[in-house]
């Protein structure tokens, strides 16, 4: 890490001096259960980010996507995410095995507010609810059970500032490198970017579940 040039904020007191105190409404909005509104948002969310941390403090954030309604709410304090085939690095799962603390961010397309959930995660390889996790005839091998400790709505400011849901602000995809191009250059592969893209696209389409 290079030398930081600037004023370093290295204490809780210094941090509060910059950002100020938490508003009373913000403090009160944090609850410890999945209420009817949170249940409704989870049911409509096809995309969730899963954040985990290893015992040494190193962190990982993993995107999870499934048809809306695929995340199960077992009761007001428990939800379940199915695992789908991926790159087998299983960074999130390795972290959960050693450190159960996890954070979730649920997104609903077109909605600027997001649902944040913090809790304790457990990795399971089978349970009675696995039948409810089947998508396109495929039963997951693993699932993440999250015991909710904190749940709250996050305001719309980040999405409004970024204009995330406005297609007119999106970059021209042709101006960005393809995944095949990135992998070819990063790993110095002898295969052409076009061939890599063809393989990756076929795998993505045929090995989703």
N, C-alpha and C positions, 0 to 999 in steps of 0.2 A: 504494500500500500504506500502511495506517495505521501509526501509531506502535505498536511492540510494547511492551507493558507486562509485564515479567517478566525472568527470567534467560535470556539468549540463549546457546545452545550453539553456539559458532562455531569449534571446533577438534576434531581427532581425540582429543586428550588429554581435553578437557572431556566429550566424548561417552562415552569409556570410563570416566571417573570416575562417570558417572551409571549406565550400563548394566552395567559390569563387563566381564570378559574372556570370550571365546568358549570354550565347553566343548570339550574334546578330541574328543568324539564328534561334535559339530556340525561341527568343522573337517574331520574325516575322512569325513563323509558326502558331501562334494562330490566328484563324479567328473567325468571328461571324456569320457564315452561313453554311448551308449544301451544299457544292459544289458537282460537278459531281463525284469526287473521293469518298467523304464521302458517298454519296448516294449509290454508287456501293458497298462499303464495308458493309453498313447497310443492303443492299439487300442480301448479302451473309453470314450474321452473324446469326447463330441459337442460340447464347448464349450471354447474356448481363448482366452485374452486375449493380445494381441500388443502389446508395449510398444516404442516406438521414440523416437528423439530426433533433432532437427535439429542441425546444426552449431553453432547459437547456444545450444544447451542446452534449448530449448523441447521439451516432451515430449508424447507422445500414447499413449493406450491404446485399442485397438480390439477389440471382441468379435468372435469368429469362430465360427460354428456350422455343423455339417454332421452327417450321420449318423455315429455312432461307427464308427471304422475308416477314415474318409476321409483322415486325415493319414497320409501315406506315410512309412515309415522305409526309406530306401534302403540304409543301412548303419549301423554303430554310431556314426557321427559326423554323419550327415546325415538330416534330415527335410524334408518338403515339405508346405506348406499351399496349397490351391487358393484362388483368389479367386473370389468370387461377386458378382453385380451388387449395387451399393450406391448411395450418394448421389453418387458421382463426385468427392467432395472428395479422396479418396486421400491423406489425411494420412500414413498409415503408409508408403505407397509413396514419396511425395515425400521423406520422411525417409530411407528405406532407400537411395534413389539417392544421397543426399549423405553419409549416415552409416550404415554397415552394422551397427552394434551394435544388437542386439535382445534382448528378454526375452520368454519365453513362460510362461504359467501354465495348466496343463491341469487341468480339473475333471472328475470322474466323478460323476454324480448319486448322492446318498446316501452318498458317501465323504467323510469329513471331512479327510483328508489330500490335499494337492495336489502336483503335480509341477512343479518350476520348472526352466526351461532358459534359459541365456544363451549367446549365440553371435553369429556374423556372418551376416547375411542378404543374399541376392542375389535380385533380382527378375528373373524370366525370363518370356518370352512364348511359348516353345515348347520342348519337350524330349521325348525318347522316353517319359517316364513320364506325359505328359499324358493318355494314353488311360486310365490307371488313376485319374485324377482326375474322370472323367465321373460325374455324379450326375443321375439322372432324364433321361438322354439328352443332358445339356448338358455341353459341354467348356469348361473355364475359359479365359479369355483371358490370364490371368496366374497366376503361382504364386510363392510365397516359398520359397526354398531356404535352410535354416538349417544352418550348420556349427556343431555343438555344441562349446562350450568349457567350460561348466559345467552340471552336472545334479545335482539333489538333491531329496529329498522335504521338503516343508514340513509341519510338525506340524499337529495337528487343532485347536489352541487357537482360532484365529480363527473356525472354523465352529462349534465348541462354544459359544463366547461369543455368537455371533450367532444360534444356533439356525436357521441358514439352511435346513436341510432339513426343518424341522418345520412342517408346514402350519398347526398350531394357533397358531403365533406370527406368521403372516403378517398384514399389515394388510388390512382390508376394502377390496377394490379399488374399490368404489363411493365410498369416502371420498377417493380420489386422483383428480386431474384426468386426463382422457384426453390423448393426444398432440395431438389436434386442438385441444383447449382451450388447451394450452400454446402451440402454434404460433400460434394466433389472437391470444393475448395478447402473446406476445413479439415478434411481427412486425407486430402491429396489422393483421391481415388483415380484409377486409370479409366474408369467407366465414364462415358459421356453423361452430361447432365440430362439429356433427353431420355437416355436409357434408364437412368435412375428414376426420373419422374414417372416413366411408364410403369416401372416396377412398384414404386410407392403408391401410385394411384390405384393400381390393380389390387394391391394388398389392402389399402384402405377401404375399398369397395367390397371386397370379398371376405375380409376378416374382421368385420365390425363386432361380431358377437361370437 
